[in-house]
Each structure stands twice: as C-alpha cells, then as structure tokens.
Amino acid sequence: MLSTIAIESLKRRKTTAVLTLLSITISISLLLCVDIIRSQVKTSFTRTVSGVDLIVGAPSGQLNLLLSSVFNIGTPTKGIEYKSIAALQSNKQISWLIPLSLGDTHRGFRVVGTTNSFFDHFKYGDMQSLQLSDGATFTQPLSTVIGADIAESLGYEVGDKIIISHGLGSVSFNNHDDHPFTISGILDKTGTPVDKAVYVTLQGLEEAHTGPKHSPTSMLGRKSADKANEHEHEHEHEHEHEHEHEHEHEHDEHTGEHASYNSEAFTPESVSVVMLGLKHRVTALQLQYQINQSKNEPLMAILPGMALAELWQIMGNVESLLLGLSGLIVICALIGLATMLLATMRERYQEIAVLRTIGAGPFTLLLLIQIEAMLLSILSAALSLGLVAGLMSVLKPWLSSTYGLFLSSPLFVQSSAIIILLILGCTYLVSLFPAVAAYKRGLHAGLNTN
C-alpha cells in the first residue's frame, strides 16, 4: 500500500520527479562509464602489445626497455650485436623474431628499423594483427611504412618520399638527405603507438647511416629487387599498348614486390631491441632466465605483460581520481533528491493531514518519504544500466579505432554492482532528512487533531 501511495504521490509531482530522476540517472551513468572505462583501459593498456612473449635488449631497466620498444618513449639502449641475434634465431624454443633498431626521427615522429616480420607477427589489443589501409609492406631496401596518424597529420600518400633524421629531437640538423625513403604502405589506425611511428628496413636504415653495405646478404636483397624490377619492365613492355595494364602494374608495385624483396636476408651489425614469439608460452620464464644469465653479451629479457602491469601501477592514481570525482557528482545528485523532497514538504501538508486522519502514524509517513526516494534511485539505476550498455555498444568501434580501447565482456563487473548498492545506501541516508521532517510534521498534525 505504501508503495502505491508513494507512486501516486510522485505522479502528482511528476515534473519535479522527472527532473530529479534525470539528474540521478545522468550521475549514475557517468559513474558507471568511468568505472567501465577505468577497468577496460587497464585491460587495453596491458594489451598494447600482445602475442610477444619476450622483449630482449641491453640491460637498462624493465620499464625503460618497455617504453623505448613498445611506446617509442625515452632513449633507446645500446645495440645488441648480430651474433646474439643469430644465437636467438637458432634457439629451438623461439618461433619468430622481430628486430627493432631505434634512434632516428622524421619531423618529430620516431623511426623504427625492422623487417617484414614485424607486420606479420606484431599484434595488439585482443590479438589483432596490423592491417594496411593502402599499399604494401617493404618492397625494396628504401621502403617505409608509416602509421595512420602520420599519414593524416602530414598528408602523406603511398609513393611519397621522406627524409629521416639522426637523433630523437623534434628538430634535427643531421638529415639523411642522400637516402630518401619511399612510402610503400600506410597502416590502419590502431589507437596504439604504432600510429605515430615510421617503419623502415634495417638495410635502408644502416645505409642511411654508413652507406651501402656490400655484404652477401645485402647484395642478395638488391639482386632480388633488381630481378623483380627487370621482370616488371619486361611485363610492361609486352603490354605497352594496353590501357588496363597501367592499373595492374601500379598495383604490382604496391603488392607484388613484397614477395621479391626479402627484408630478413640483410644482416645488420646491431639492433636496439628484439621481440620474441615462443612455440610454447610456458617456456617464457625459463628462456628469460637463460637470456638474462648470458655470458657472451649482457642481455636483458622482460615479459611485456608483467612490465605493462608494473607501469600501470604508476598511472593508477589517475583512475582513482576520476572515480572519486564521479562519486562526488552522484552525491550531489542525491543531495538534490533530498532537497526536492524537502522543498515539496510544504505542498504536502494537506496530504500528510489526510493520511494522519485515516490512521497513518508518523513512522508510516517517514517510511513513505524513504520509499519515494528509493523508487527514484532504483529506477535511475535501471535506466543508467540500459543507457550505458547501449552507449558502449554504439561507441565500441570508434573507441577501438581511435583510442585503442577494446571493450570486452562483461561490461558490468563486481565493481558496478558495488557502485549500485552504495548509491542505494546513500539514497537511504540522504532521504532521512526529508523523512524526519515528515515524521515531525506528522506528530504536529496529530497533536493538532487531538
């Protein structure tokens, strides 16, 4: 009966009740969104790089190695000699290997020397592979593949030539003008540091620094590229009078040469970092210990997942601050609820008098006010859950492509349930003020009746 009376009472004050309901719904939705984003950001952050079991570099500290290799932040460590790379390649526990050479920039963006194995094996998010929005991967020694943010901000397209600079400053006076790189491909947006990096071949990067290296492996790469170019020239001459062939040949320049140029054939003198993929992930700790104990060259192997979790602990105070601010917003909305109930108390004097006349005691009036407040909060919580679930499903593709935030199920976890219960508890507490006022008014009305 009290619930029915409470609902009818709210209907009579529907304008004020709807505005209060809207205020509480928005506040709870904001708090739930912050909680979901907080938990999902942590999950996505630890998946900035996925599929990589070990990262190996010179001893410099776990976080420094992680920041320089994955986030392109900080100063890269000294190089790893090629003999150490060859030893890792011969290890039967290792399935694949990605060498990375750091230390150059292009107009403030980091340049990373690597091979086509980077595009084949590097993954992010929920084991998502890198995809090209245009062009192909390395097709010749002076090829480069750029991230989506670079292409967008600098207006680059496939076929454009770029000059890299030595050093990590945004302005450099040591440009490698004699070795321009040709953009062979543009990566799809990932929402990770990959979007802000320029990827070049190890062979082209070393030639830019020291000039052409006439080693058997580099000559093999050049011969294979020259052979492919010669074959393309013959193919073009054979169809020189066909208009459609021009489009097909242009497509071959972006895709066909990938098979002819073997970027892994070049042997660099050294690299900065090596990413490893293992045949069996259970052997990661064992191999990490073996690499860290290497006597040939001081090396340091880290587990990316553990390093990312450690880095997140440093940044964890930000999420607590956001959650606290959202909590304050909800408390303000609940105080607004109590204010609304108190403000309408003068209008309800006649209603209270009628209830007292039909036998309702002061405690019944107290319960009535609290039931009204709880009904508004429960309805607001239900609306908030539906609103947030719908909003996240609509924004999911945009969040993943723009910010690299990959929402995974379930969205509402234990912390969401705790938030709802705390809100209902706070509603009960703030509703005590108007409820006590109604109780006192009921006593006063009862005394006047007597």
Residue, then its C-alpha position, 0 to 999 in steps of 0.5 A: m500500500l505504501s508503495t502505491i501511495a508513494i507512486e501516486s504521490l510522485k505522479r502528482r509531482k511528476t515534473t519535479a520527479v522527472l527532473t530529479l530522476l534525470s539528474i540521478t540517472i545522468s550521475i549514475s551513468l557517468l559513474l558507471c562509464v568511468d568505472i567501465i572505462r577505468s577497468q577496460v583501459k587497464t585491460s587495453f593498456t596491458r594489451t598494447v602489445s600482445g602475442v610477444d612473449l619476450i622483449v630482449g635488449a641491453p640491460s637498462g631497466q624493465l620499464n625503460l626497455l618497455l617504453s623505448s620498444v613498445f611506446n617509442i618513449g625515452t632513449p633507446t639502449k645500446g645495440i645488441e650485436y648480430k651474433s646474439i641475434a643469430a644465437l636467438q634465431s637458432n634457439k629451438q624454443i623461439s618461433w619468430l623474431i622481430p628486430l627493432s633498431l631505434g634512434d632516428t626521427h622524421r619531423g618529430f615522429r620516431v623511426v623504427g628499423t625492422t623487417n617484414s616480420f614485424f607486420d606479420h607477427f606484431k599484434y595488439g589489443d585482443m590479438q589483432s594483427l596490423q592491417l594496411s589501409d593502402g599499399a604494401t609492406f617493404t618492397q625494396p631496401l628504401s621502403t617505409v611504412i608509416g602509421a595512420d596518424i602520420a599519414e593524416s597529420l602530414g598528408y602523406e600518400v603511398g609513393d611519397k618520399i621522406i627524409i629521416s633524421h639522426g637523433l630523437g629531437s623534434v628538430s634535427f640538423n643531421n638529415h639523411d638527405d642522400h637516402p630518401f625513403t619511399i612510402s610503400g604502405i600506410l597502416d590502419k589506425t590502431g589507437t596504439p603507438v604504432d600510429k605515430a611511428v615510421y617503419v623502415t628496413l634495417q638495410g635502408l636504415e644502416e645505409a642511411h647511416t654508413g652507406p651501402k653495405h656490400s655484404p652477401t646478404s645485402m647484395l642478395g636483397r638488391k639482386s632480388a629487387d633488381k630481378a623483380n624490377e627487370h621482370e616488371h619492365e619486361h611485363e610492361h613492355e609486352h603490354e605497352h599498348e594496353h590501357e588496363h595494364e597501367h592499373e595492374h602494374e601500379h598495383d604490382e608495385h604496391t603488392g607484388e614486390h613484397a614477395s621479391y624483396n626479402s627484408e630478413a636476408f640483410t644482416p645488420e651489425s646491431v639492433s636496439v631491441v628484439m621481440l620474441g614469439l615462443k612455440h610454447r608460452v610456458t617456456a617464457l620464464q625459463l628462456q628469460y632466465q637463460i637470456n638474462q644469465s648470458k655470458n657472451e653479451p649482457l642481455m636483458a629479457i622482460l615479459p611485456g605483460m608483467a612490465l605493462a602491469e608494473l607501469w600501470q601501477i604508476m598511472g593508477n592514481v589517475e583512475s582513482l581520481l576520476l572515480g572519486l570525482s564521479g562519486l562526488i557528482v552522484i552525491c550531489a545528485l542525491i543531495g538534490l533528491a533530498t532537497m526536492l523532497l524537502a522543498t515539496m514538504r510544504e505542498r504536502y501538508q494537506e496530504i500528510a493531514v489526510l493520511r494522519t486522519i485515516g490512521a497513518g502514524p508518523f513512522t508510516l509517513l517517514l517510511l513513505i518519504q524513504i520509499e519515494a526516494m528509493l523508487l527514484s534511485i532504483l529506477s535511475a539505476a535501471l535506466s543508467l544500466g540500459l543507457v550505458a550498455g547501449l552507449m558502449s555498444v554504439l561507441k565500441p568501434w570508434l573507441s577501438s579505432t581511435y583510442g585503442l580501447f577494446l571493450s570486452s565482456p562483461l561490461f558490468v563487473q563486481s565493481s558496478a554492482i558495488i557502485i549500485l548498492l552504495i548509491l542505494g545506501c546513500t539514497y537511504l541516508v540522504s532521504l532521512f532528512p526529508a523523512v524526519a521532517a515528515y515524521k515531525r510534521g506528522l506528530h504536529a498534525g496529530l497533536n493538532t487533531n487531538 
